[in-house]
Amino acid sequence: MTDATKDGKAVLSFVDRQVADVDALTDEELFAEAREAGEDPEQVADTLRSLIDALITEQAKERLRSARASLDVRRATTSASTANVLSFEKKQAILQGFADNDVKLRQRLTMAARQGEGTSEREIDAILQDLRDLGAIDEDGNPL
C-alpha cells in the first residue's frame, strides 16, 4: 500500500469519525455548538441546503448528459433507419396512428397545424426514432 493510499484512508477514517460525532449530537446540542462558534444555525442550514440542491442539480444534469451521449452512440451504431426511406406521407400516417390514441400527441400536432407550421419531417423522424427506441414500433413503423 502506498503512502498516498494510507494517507487517503486515514483522512477518510478521520472524516467518518467526525461525521459520526456530529450525527450523535441532538439538534439542540448542534445548534448550541454553532452559536458558540458564532454561527447562525438557520443561516448554516440554508447554506447547506443550497449547496446540496446545487450538487443534486449538477448530478442530474450529468446523468442526463451521459444518457444523451449513450443514446447518441446507440443511434449512431444502429444500422441506417428505414424511417428515412419511408415516404413523408407514410411517416405521417404512422404518427397519426399514434396520435389517434394519445391525447397529448394529438394536441401537439393540432397546435402545430393551427400555427401553420405543421410537423416537419425532421420532427416526425425524431418522434418515430423515439418510438423505435421505446420498442413501440419496428423499423418499418409497425406497432409491436
Disulfide bonds with the S-S distance in Angstrom:
none
